Amino acid sequence: MITENWLYDAMLYIYALSLLFYFSDFVDRNRRAKQMGTGLLVFVWVLQTAYLIQRIVSHLNMSFFSLFEYLLLFSWLLVTISLVMNRFFRIEFIVFFVNVIGFAVLALNMFGIGSGTSLERWELARKLLYVHVSLMICAYAALTIATIFACMYLFLHSRLKGKQWTKSVRRLPSLELIDIYMYRCTLVGAPLLAMSLAVAVTSILTEGEFGLLLDLKVIASFISLGLYIWTLLKRRWLDGPGWKMARWILYSYALLFLNVFLNQASSFHGWS
């Protein structure tokens, strides 16, 4: 019999990877990223279908379906609808946001499985925390690299503008190349940050701790995410100079970095 834990984990992480590619296409109209995202999403759909069939066969009487099966079916329907829309209607924006909701439902369902003993709920809460933390660490890594490139861009831009041809300037890549790397790292980090926050919010909503949504760290995280998304969309639609994007990346990262020191002021991150 297929082990449910690793199969469910596979669905969740492949879904996250699919959203990463879809976000790239959402912002930058990247056809290859869209193809990768669609392929991974189809694979998620296959895994969900197999998982649903296994659950249905295990108890044919639909009256015994738990909230887990219903939420899984709902997530499966969202994936199915998004694939149909992607194939016949080509509305990329709707497809991306539909799948963000589908991913949140899938993550919520992982937590919702453990409605039995307190030990089971604690184990599943710990598992959800692993997903949240792993996505957050990857987001911080990508956004940190993007910030390094932003600093390099501003440094090189100021030196070239002042016609200061030093040895350090000659060793740096071109502004165009730095701009590409800075943009792509941000394009990877922003959706990872969004998915990490989505997992955290579903955990809060499941426990009924709605007041935690007003936690200072949560608010600061969403503001930082909003700044990153605004920076990417501004670059995509307004096509401003690279130094402006570099500055906005620094502002966004400064807030994200400050967020680390808000743990003591947070009502549920004080452990760190």
N, C-alpha and C positions, 0 to 999 in steps of 0.2 A: 504493500500500500504506500502511496506517495506521502512523504512526511509533510504535514501541512505547514510547519514553520518555515522551512527553507523555500518552499514553493511560494508562500505568501511574501517572504522577504524578496525573492527574485522578482515577483510582480511589482513590488513597491519600488525597488531600486531601478529596474528597467524603465518603469513609468517615469521616474525622476529623470533618468537620462534622456528619455524621449522628450520630456518637457524642455530640457536644456537645448536640444536641437530646434524644437519648435520656437523657443524664445529667440534664438538666433535668426530664424526666418522671419519672425514677427517684427523684429527691429530692423533687420538689414536685407530682407528679401533674398536670403541665401538658399538657392535651389537645392544644392547638395545637402545642406543642413535639414531642409524640409523633407527630402527623400529619406535621410537617416532617421529623422523623427517619426515619419510615417511607418517605416519598416519596424522600428522598435515598438511603436504603438500597436501595430498588427500582432507582433509577438506577445505583447501584454494581453491583447484581446484573446489570443489562442490559449494562453495560460489561464485567464479568467474563465473562458468557456470550459476548459478541461476541469478546472476546479469546481465550477458550478455543477457540471454533470456528475462529478464524483460525489458531491454533497447531496444531489437529488437522488442518485442511485442508493446512497446509504440510508435514506429514509424517504420512500416514495410518497408518503402521505404529506401533502403540502401543509396541512394544519400543524405539523411539527416544525415548520421552518422557524428559525429564531431570527432575532434582529440582525444577526451576523449575515445570514443568507440574504435577507432583504436589502441590506446595505451593499453587499457584494453585487447583487443583481442590479441595483441602482447604478453603481459604478460601471458595471458592464454595459448597461444601456447608454450611459454617457459616452463611453469609449466607442460603442457602435455608432451612435448618432454622429460623433465627431468624425469618424472615418467616412461615413456616408456623405457628410457635408464637405469633407475635404476632397472626396472623389467627384461629386456632382455639382457642388455649388461654389467651391473654392473661396470660402470666406475665412481667410487665415486668422483674423482677429478673433472671431467667434470660436473657432476650433481651439485656439490656444487657451482662452478663458474657460471654455467648457472642460478642458482637460485639467486645468488647475483645480476646478471644483471636484472633478473625478479623483484626482490624486489626494485631495484633502479627505474625501469620503473613504478612500481606501486606507489612508493612515488612521482615520477615526475608527474604522472598523477593526483595525488591529488592536486598538485599545478596548473597543467595545466587546471583543470576544470574551474577555474575562469578567463576565458579570456574575461569576460564581463566588468562590471563597476570596477572602481578602488577600491570601497568599497569591492566588492566580492573578488578581488585579494588580498586585505589586509587581509581579514578574512582567506583566504586559506593559505596565507603566514604565518599568525599567527599559524594556525593549523599545518602546516609543521614544524614550529619552536618548537611546543610542542612535536612533534615526535622526532625531533633531540635532544632536551634538555632532554627528559625523557630517551632516549636510552643512552645519554652521562652520565647522573647521575647514571644510573644502572651500566654502564661500570666503572665509577670512584669508585663506591662502591665495586664492585667485585675485581678490581685491587688494591684497597687500602688494602683489606683483604689479598690478595695474597702477598702484600708487607710486611704486618705484619708477615705473616708466613715465608717469606724470611728472615726477621730480626731474628725471633726466630730460624730458621734453622742455620744461620751463628753464632749466639750466642752459641747455643748448640753444634755445630760442633767444635767451638774453645775451649769450656770448656772441651769437651770430649777428644779432641786431646791433651790438656794440662793436662788431668787427674785431673781436678778441680771439685770434687764432692760436690758442694754447695747445699744448700736447694733449691735455685731457679732452679737448674738443675734437681733435683729430682721431682719438681712439673711440669716440662714441659713434653709434650708427646714425644714419640720416634722420632728419625730423620726420620724414614720411614713414620710415620703417618703425620708428618709436611710436608714432601715432597709431599705426596698425596694431602693434602689440598691445598698447595701452587700451585701445578700443576692444580688442578681442578678449583680453583678460577680464575687463568689466562686463563684457557680454556673457562670460561664463559665470562670474561671481554673483551677479545680480539675481538670476533665476535660482541659483543654489540658496541664496539668502532668503528669497521669497518662499521656497519650498520648506526651508527650515522653520520659518515663522508660521507657515501654514500648519505644520505638524504640531508646533507649540500651541497654537490657538485651538486646534481641535482637541488637544489634551485638556486645555483649560475649560472649554465648553462642555466636554464630556463629564468632567468632575463637577460642573455647575458652579465653578468659582468665577462668576462673571466679573466680579470686582477686580480680578487680576488683569483684565484687559486694560484697566486704567493705570496699571503699574508703570512707574517712570521708565523702567528699562524696556518694557514692551513698546511704549509710545516712542521712545528714542529710536528703537530698532526700525519701526515702521516709517518714521521720518527719514532715517538714513536710506532705507530701501526706496522711498519715494524720490529722494534726491538722485539716486543712481538711475532709476528708470527715467526720470526727467532728463538727466544728462544724456542718456542713450537716445531717447526720442528727439531731443533737441539736435543732437548730432545727425540723426537720420533725416529729419524733416527740414531743419533750418540750415544744415551744413555750414556751421560756423567755423571759425579758425580753431586749430588744434590746441592752442594755448588756453583758450576759454574752457574747452573740455577738460584739460589737465587741471585747471583751477577748481572746477566743479568736482572732479574726482578727489582732489585733496580735501575739499570741504566735506564731502560725503564720508570720506575715510576718517577724518578728524572726529566727526560725530560718532561713527562706528567704533573708533578707538576709545573715545570718551565713554562709550557705553560699557566697556569692560570694567571701568572704575565705578559704575553705578550699581554693582552687585550688592554692596552693603546697604544701599538705599532701596533695593528691591525686596519685595515681600516674599519672593520665592527663589531668588538667586543668591541669597545671603550666604549659602554654603561655601561659595568660592571666595 
